[in-house]
C-alpha cells in the first residue's frame, strides 16, 4: 500500500520505529563521542522531526533539551531564505538569542529525503567541551554573551564542501577549530552528531521503503495527537484554579542577595498556562536563563509530576501548555546578557512549578534536591596544547510520598552520569581523583529521607591548573516538604599547605601542584514527618552508614543500641 491509510498494527510498528530511531541516535552520538562530557556523562540529546519541523520522537536523555528543539529548528528554517535545501545540507546554531540555550550546546539538523521528497529532519544537540571564550572550559566572569565563546547563528551549510570533503576539512570546520582550545575532542564530537543524524535518516528511509511515505507522515501526525490526548487527560485531573510557587538562586554571581523566580500556574480544563511574571530582573553574570531553557524546565516539571513516563515527549505535549516570561527578567534575558550557567535559574523554574502544584497534587511532587548544575573545570596548557576536564555533578534527590530520594545522582533537568574515575585517569595527567564517596548525614529527614550528596577530591599534580566552577545551593538549602527537613548545602574547599579556603559557588582559582580540591554536593530534602519513618528504615540507614547515631537520635528519637554501622563491621561483598 502506498496511500496514507493506516491500521492499528501499522501505526504501532511505525510509531515504535520512530521512537526506537531517536533512542538509537542518542546511543550512536554518545558512543561515537570523543570528550568525557558526552562519551561518559551523556550530555547530549537526539530527535526526529516531520517535514514541518515538529518534533515527533526524542531520545529522553537530557530533559533540558526536551521541548524546544523544534523551535530551534524552525528558527533555522525561517532564517534560511533560499529554502533550496537538499540532502547534503545541514542547519546549525548555538545562539541563545535565536532559540538556543547556551553556547556549549550546539544543535545540528539534517534533512531526510526519500525518493527526492523531504520527509523530515534528524537533529542532535551536544554539550561541547570548549567553544572558546575567556577561559578554558568555562568563564565565570563573562560580562556578556560574546565573552562566553563562539556564537553560531541559525545558518545552513553543505556538508561536502563546508564541513568535510573526501580529503580535507571544509571552511566551517576550520573556522570552528581555530576558535577552540581542544579541537580534537570538539571536532570529534561534531562528527558524532553528524553520525547520529545519518543513522536517524537511514532508519526513517527504511520505514518509508517498507510502509510508504504517506503512512509514515500519517503516523507522525497521529503520534503528535496521541501525546496531546494523553497529556490533556492528565491535566484534566488537576482542579481548575490559579496556583503560585517561588524559589531562588543563592546570589547573582557577584555576591548580592538571592535572586527569585516566581511562577503562576493557571489550569483551565485540559490546558495550563505557566507565567513567570514578577520574577527578578536579569543579572550581570552568567546565571541568566534564556526563554528556551525556561520552557524546557517548566515542561519537564509538568510532565514529570502530572503525567505517565510512557507518554512520548514531542510537540503534541506542548499544544496544551502556554509558557510566558517577561523580557529582561532572569528567565528571559535580553541580549547580550551572559547565560552560560543558565541551568541554575532553570532549576528554580522547575522547583517553583513543583511548589505551585504542592497544594493540589502533593503526592505527585518531590522535595527540593541538589537541583543545581554543579560544574567544575580543571584545565591545563602544556606548550601549545590544552587539556580541559569539565564535569557536571549531581547530588541527592528530594524525597517523595512513596520513597527516599536517590543518592548521588545528577539532578532532574540534566540526567548526566558521573564520569568514572578510571576514565579521568586515562584522559588527564594534571590531576588525580583521590576520594569519591557519599556524605553521611547530608540528607534531609522525614517519613522518607532525601538522597545523599557526595564528595570528590582532586589532587593537583602540576602547577598552573586553571579551575572554575559554577554551582548553587551553597547558601539556600534544598527544602523539605510537609514536615521534612532540609538537605545539606553544597560547598567547595581548597586545601593548600595545610590551610583550607572555602570557594564561592561561582568562582575561579589558579591551582598549584599539591593542592587538594574537594567538591561537596547538596543532599535532598525530606518528605513528611520524621516521626512517621519506620524504625527498620532508620536501622538500615545506620547499618549502611548513611546517617549517624546522633542524627538518628536528633531526628527520629531513635536511641542507638548496638547496631554496627557499615564502617564498623567492614564492607563485604553482600553490601
C-alpha positions in Angstrom: 0.0 0.0 0.0 1.3 3.5 -0.9 -1.7 5.6 0.2 -2.0 7.2 3.7 -4.5 4.7 5.2 -3.3 3.4 8.5 -4.4 0.5 10.6 -3.7 0.0 14.3 -0.9 -2.5 13.6 0.9 -0.3 11.1 0.6 2.7 13.4 2.1 0.7 16.4 5.0 -0.6 14.3 5.9 2.7 12.6 5.5 4.8 15.7 7.6 2.5 17.8 10.1 2.5 15.0 10.3 6.3 15.2 10.8 6.2 18.9 13.4 3.5 18.6 15.2 5.5 16.0 15.5 8.5 18.2 16.9 6.3 21.0 19.4 4.7 18.6 20.5 8.2 17.5 21.2 9.1 21.1 23.2 5.9 21.7 25.2 6.5 18.5 26.0 10.0 19.5 27.3 9.1 22.9 29.3 6.0 21.8 30.9 8.0 19.0 31.9 11.0 21.0 35.5 11.9 21.9 35.1 14.1 25.1 34.2 12.7 28.5 31.3 15.2 28.9 29.4 13.4 26.2 31.1 9.9 26.0 30.9 9.3 29.7 28.4 11.8 31.2 26.0 11.6 28.2 25.3 15.4 27.9 23.5 15.2 24.6 20.1 14.5 23.0 18.6 13.4 19.7 15.3 13.9 18.0 13.3 13.2 14.8 11.1 15.9 13.2 8.5 15.9 10.5 8.9 18.0 7.3 7.3 21.0 9.1 10.0 20.9 11.8 7.7 19.5 14.5 9.4 17.1 17.0 7.7 13.7 16.8 10.2 11.5 18.7 13.1 12.3 21.1 15.7 10.3 22.9 14.9 11.2 26.5 18.5 11.8 27.6 18.8 15.3 28.9 15.4 16.9 30.0 16.8 20.4 29.5 16.9 19.6 25.8 13.3 18.4 25.6 10.5 20.6 24.4 12.4 23.3 22.5 14.4 21.6 19.8 11.6 22.0 17.3 11.5 25.8 17.9 15.3 26.0 17.3 14.9 24.0 14.0 12.0 26.2 12.9 14.1 29.3 13.6 16.9 27.9 11.3 14.3 27.2 8.6 12.9 30.7 8.8 16.4 32.3 8.7 17.2 30.3 5.5 15.7 32.5 2.9 16.9 30.4 0.0 14.9 27.3 1.1 16.6 25.2 -1.6 17.7 22.6 0.9 18.9 19.2 -0.2 20.2 16.0 1.4 23.8 17.3 1.7 22.8 20.4 3.7 22.5 20.8 7.4 21.4 23.5 9.8 23.5 24.5 12.8 23.2 27.0 15.7 24.1 27.6 19.3 22.8 31.1 19.7 20.8 31.5 22.9 19.1 34.7 21.5 17.8 32.8 18.4 16.1 29.9 20.3 19.2 28.1 21.6 20.1 27.5 25.3 23.8 28.3 26.0 26.8 28.4 23.7 28.3 24.9 24.6 25.0 23.3 23.3 25.3 23.1 19.6 22.3 22.0 17.6 22.7 20.3 14.2 19.7 19.3 12.0 20.0 17.2 8.8 17.1 16.9 6.3 15.8 13.4 5.5 14.9 12.7 1.9 13.2 9.6 0.3 12.9 9.5 -3.4 13.6 13.2 -3.7 10.9 14.1 -1.2 11.6 15.8 2.1 10.1 13.6 4.8 11.6 15.1 8.0 14.7 16.1 9.8 17.2 14.3 12.2 18.6 16.5 14.9 21.1 16.3 17.7 22.4 18.6 20.4 25.6 18.1 22.3 27.4 19.9 25.1 30.8 20.7 23.7 33.8 20.7 25.9 35.1 24.1 24.7 33.9 26.7 22.2 36.3 29.5 23.0 35.5 32.2 25.5 37.6 34.0 28.1 38.8 30.9 29.9 39.2 27.2 29.1 36.1 25.1 29.9 34.0 28.0 31.3 34.2 31.7 32.1 32.7 32.7 35.4 33.5 36.4 34.9 31.9 36.8 31.5 30.0 40.1 31.3 28.2 39.4 28.0 27.5 36.5 25.7 30.5 37.3 23.5 32.9 36.6 26.3 31.4 33.1 26.7 32.6 31.7 23.3 32.0 31.4 19.6 28.4 32.2 18.5 27.0 30.3 15.6 23.8 32.0 14.3 21.0 29.9 12.8 22.5 29.0 9.4 22.7 26.4 6.7 25.8 24.8 5.2 26.7 22.0 2.8 28.4 19.0 4.5 30.6 18.0 1.5 32.1 21.4 0.9 31.6 23.5 4.1 32.4 20.7 6.7 34.4 18.0 5.0 35.1 16.7 1.5 36.8 13.4 0.7 40.2 14.6 1.7 40.2 17.9 3.7 38.2 19.7 6.3 35.9 22.4 5.0 36.0 26.1 5.9 33.3 25.9 8.6 35.2 23.1 10.4 38.5 25.0 10.1 36.8 28.2 11.4 35.4 26.4 14.5 38.7 24.5 15.1 40.6 27.8 15.0 38.4 29.3 17.8 38.6 26.4 20.3 41.2 25.1 22.7 40.6 21.3 22.3 39.9 20.8 18.5 40.5 17.1 18.5 37.7 16.4 21.1 35.3 19.1 20.0 35.5 18.4 16.3 35.3 14.7 17.0 32.1 15.4 18.9 30.7 17.3 15.9 31.4 14.3 13.8 29.5 12.2 16.3 26.5 14.4 15.9 26.6 14.0 12.1 26.9 10.3 12.5 23.9 10.2 14.8 21.9 12.3 12.3 22.9 9.9 9.5 21.7 6.8 11.3 18.4 8.5 12.1 17.9 9.5 8.4 18.7 5.9 7.3 16.2 4.4 9.7 13.5 6.7 8.5 14.2 5.9 4.9 13.9 2.2 5.8 10.4 2.9 7.2 9.5 4.8 4.1 10.7 1.9 1.9 8.6 -0.6 3.8 5.5 1.3 4.6 5.4 4.3 2.2 5.9 8.0 2.8 2.2 8.8 3.2 1.7 6.2 6.0 4.9 7.5 7.7 3.6 11.0 7.6 0.2 9.9 8.9 1.9 8.1 11.7 3.9 11.2 12.6 0.7 13.2 12.8 -1.1 10.6 14.9 1.8 10.3 17.3 1.6 14.0 18.0 -2.1 13.7 18.5 -1.6 10.7 20.9 0.8 12.6 23.1 -1.6 15.6 23.2 -4.6 13.4 24.2 -2.7 11.7 27.0 -1.2 14.9 28.2 -4.6 16.8 28.3 -6.2 13.8 30.0 -3.6 14.1 32.8 -4.1 17.8 33.1 -7.9 17.3 33.4 -7.3 15.6 36.8 -6.0 18.9 38.3 -8.7 21.2 39.6 -9.2 24.4 37.7 -7.6 27.3 39.5 -4.6 29.6 39.9 -1.6 28.3 41.8 1.6 30.1 42.9 5.2 29.0 43.6 8.6 30.5 44.0 12.2 29.7 44.7 15.6 31.4 44.4 19.2 31.0 43.3 21.8 31.8 46.0 23.0 35.1 44.5 23.6 37.0 41.3 27.2 35.7 40.8 28.8 38.8 42.3 27.7 38.3 45.9 24.4 40.1 46.0 21.3 38.7 47.7 19.2 35.7 46.4 17.5 36.2 43.0 13.9 34.9 43.0 11.9 33.0 40.4 8.2 33.3 40.7 5.5 31.4 38.8 1.7 31.5 38.4 0.0 28.4 37.0 -3.5 28.7 35.6 -5.3 25.4 35.0 -8.4 25.5 32.8 -9.9 22.1 32.0 -7.3 20.4 29.8 -4.8 23.2 29.4 -2.3 25.0 31.6 -0.5 28.4 31.3 2.7 29.0 33.2 3.6 32.6 33.7 6.9 33.7 35.3 5.8 37.3 35.8 7.3 39.0 38.9 10.5 37.1 38.5 13.5 39.2 39.4 15.4 41.1 36.7 18.3 39.7 34.7 21.7 39.8 36.4 25.2 40.9 35.3 26.8 37.4 35.4 26.1 34.2 33.5 23.1 33.0 35.6 20.5 34.3 33.2 18.2 31.7 31.7 17.2 32.0 28.0 13.5 31.5 27.3 14.1 28.2 25.6 15.7 26.8 28.8 12.9 28.3 30.9 10.3 26.5 28.7 12.2 23.2 28.9 12.4 23.4 32.7 8.7 24.2 33.1 7.6 21.5 30.6 9.8 18.9 32.4 8.3 19.7 35.8 4.7 19.5 34.5 5.3 16.3 32.6 7.3 14.6 35.4 4.8 15.5 38.1 1.5 15.1 36.3 1.8 12.5 33.6 2.9 9.0 32.9 6.5 8.3 31.8 5.3 6.4 28.7 3.8 9.5 27.0 6.2 10.4 24.2 7.7 13.9 24.8 7.0 15.6 21.4 5.3 18.7 20.1 1.9 17.2 20.9 2.6 17.7 24.6 3.3 21.4 24.0 -0.1 22.1 22.5 -1.8 22.1 25.9 0.8 24.4 27.6 1.5 28.1 27.3 4.7 29.5 28.9 5.5 33.2 29.2 8.1 35.2 30.9 8.8 39.0 31.0 11.6 40.2 28.7 14.6 41.4 30.7 13.9 39.0 33.6 16.2 36.3 35.0 14.3 33.7 33.0 14.0 35.7 29.7 17.1 37.9 29.5 17.8 40.5 26.8 20.8 40.4 24.6 23.8 40.5 25.3 23.4 39.1 28.8 25.7 36.1 29.6 23.9 32.8 30.0 26.4 30.0 30.4 25.2 29.0 33.9 21.5 29.2 32.9 20.7 25.9 34.5 20.9 27.3 38.0 17.9 29.6 37.3 16.2 26.8 35.2 16.2 24.6 38.3 14.5 27.3 40.2 11.8 27.4 37.5 11.5 23.6 37.9 11.2 24.0 41.7 8.8 26.9 41.6 6.4 24.9 39.3 6.5 21.9 41.6 5.9 24.1 44.7 2.9 25.6 42.9 1.5 22.1 42.4 2.1 21.1 46.0 -1.4 22.2 47.2 -3.3 20.2 44.5 -1.0 17.3 43.8 1.0 16.7 46.9 1.7 13.1 46.2 3.0 13.8 42.7 5.9 16.1 43.5 9.2 15.7 45.3 11.1 17.8 47.9 13.9 20.0 46.9 17.1 18.2 45.9 20.6 19.2 44.9 18.8 20.7 41.9 21.7 22.5 40.5 24.3 22.2 37.8 27.4 21.9 39.8 30.0 22.3 37.1 33.8 22.3 37.5 36.5 22.7 35.0 40.2 21.8 35.6 42.3 22.9 32.6 46.0 22.9 31.8 48.0 24.4 29.0 51.0 22.3 28.1 53.0 24.1 25.4 50.5 24.7 22.6 48.1 22.1 23.7 45.2 22.4 26.2 43.8 19.6 28.4 40.3 20.5 29.5 38.3 18.5 32.1 34.8 19.5 32.6 32.1 17.6 34.5 28.5 18.1 35.7 27.8 16.8 39.2 24.6 15.8 40.8 23.7 15.2 44.5 20.8 14.0 46.4 17.2 13.9 45.0 14.3 15.2 47.1 12.2 12.5 48.8 8.6 11.8 47.7 5.4 10.5 49.1 6.5 7.0 48.0 10.1 6.7 49.0 13.6 8.1 49.8 15.3 10.3 47.4 18.0 8.8 45.1 21.6 9.1 46.4 24.4 10.8 44.4 22.8 11.2 41.0 22.5 14.1 38.6 19.7 16.5 39.2 16.3 16.1 37.3 16.9 18.6 34.4 20.4 17.3 33.5 20.4 13.5 33.9 24.1 13.2 33.2 26.0 10.2 34.6 29.1 10.6 36.9 32.3 10.2 35.0 34.1 7.1 36.2 37.4 7.7 38.0 39.1 5.3 35.5 38.1 7.5 32.6 39.6 10.6 34.1 42.8 8.7 34.9 43.1 7.7 31.3 42.4 11.1 29.8 44.1 13.6 32.2 47.5 13.9 33.8 47.3 17.2 35.6 45.1 15.9 38.5 44.1 12.6 40.1 40.9 11.8 42.0 41.8 10.6 45.5 38.3 10.5 47.2 34.9 9.8 45.8 32.2 8.9 48.3 28.8 9.5 49.8 28.4 12.2 52.5 26.8 10.7 55.7 24.0 12.9 57.2 23.8 15.1 54.1 20.1 14.1 53.6 17.0 15.9 54.9 14.9 13.8 57.2 11.3 12.8 57.2 8.9 9.9 56.7 11.1 9.5 53.7 14.6 10.9 53.7 16.3 12.8 50.9 19.1 11.4 48.9 22.7 11.8 50.0 25.1 14.1 48.4 28.7 13.1 47.6 32.2 14.5 47.6 35.1 14.3 45.1 38.7 15.2 46.0 41.2 16.1 43.3 44.9 16.1 43.9 46.6 18.6 41.6 49.7 17.1 40.0 51.0 20.1 38.1 51.4 23.9 38.6 49.2 26.5 36.8 46.0 24.5 36.6 43.0 26.7 35.8 40.0 25.9 38.0 36.5 27.3 37.6 33.1 26.4 38.9 29.5 27.5 38.9 27.0 25.9 41.2 24.2 26.7 43.6 22.7 25.5 46.9 25.8 26.9 48.8 23.6 29.4 50.7 19.9 28.2 50.4 19.4 24.6 51.5 17.3 22.1 49.5 13.9 22.3 51.1 11.8 19.6 52.7 8.1 19.1 52.2 5.2 18.5 54.6 7.3 18.4 57.7 10.5 17.1 56.1 13.8 18.8 57.0 16.2 20.5 54.6 19.1 18.7 52.9 22.8 19.7 53.4 24.1 22.6 51.4 26.8 22.2 48.8 30.3 23.7 49.2 33.8 23.6 47.7 37.1 23.5 49.6 40.7 24.2 48.5 43.4 22.8 50.8 46.9 24.3 50.3 49.9 23.9 52.6 47.7 22.8 55.5 45.1 25.6 55.3 41.6 25.4 53.9 39.9 28.0 51.8 36.2 27.9 51.0 35.4 28.9 47.5 32.2 30.7 46.4 29.5 28.9 44.3 30.6 30.9 41.3 34.3 31.2 41.5 37.7 30.6 39.8 41.2 29.9 41.1 44.7 29.0 39.8 45.8 25.8 41.4 49.3 24.5 42.1 51.0 21.2 42.5 50.0 19.6 45.8 46.7 21.4 46.2 43.7 19.3 47.1 40.3 20.5 45.8 37.2 18.9 47.2 33.6 19.4 45.9 30.7 18.6 48.2 27.3 18.3 46.5 24.0 19.0 48.3 21.7 16.4 49.8 17.9 16.1 49.1 15.1 17.4 51.4 12.9 15.0 53.4 9.2 14.4 52.8 6.7 14.1 55.7 7.1 14.0 59.4 10.2 12.2 60.7 8.1 10.6 63.4 6.4 8.5 60.8 9.5 6.9 59.5 9.6 3.2 60.1 12.2 2.0 62.7 13.5 -0.6 60.3 14.4 2.2 57.8 16.3 4.1 60.4 18.2 1.0 61.4 19.1 0.2 57.8 20.4 3.8 57.3 22.5 3.3 60.4 23.8 0.0 59.2 24.8 1.4 55.8 26.4 4.5 57.4 24.0 6.8 55.6 23.2 8.6 58.9 25.0 8.8 62.2 23.7 7.7 65.6 23.4 11.4 66.6 21.3 12.2 63.5 19.1 9.2 64.3 18.5 10.4 67.8 18.0 14.0 66.9 15.6 13.5 64.1 13.9 10.2 64.8 14.1 10.0 68.6 15.9 6.7 67.9 18.4 5.6 70.5 21.4 3.7 69.1 21.5 0.3 70.7 24.5 -1.8 69.4 23.7 -1.7 65.7 27.0 -1.9 63.8 27.4 0.6 61.1 28.9 -0.4 57.7 32.3 1.1 58.5 32.4 -0.6 61.9 31.7 -4.1 60.6 33.7 -3.7 57.4 32.3 -3.6 53.9 31.5 -7.0 52.5 30.6 -8.3 49.1 27.0 -8.5 50.2 26.7 -4.8 51.0 
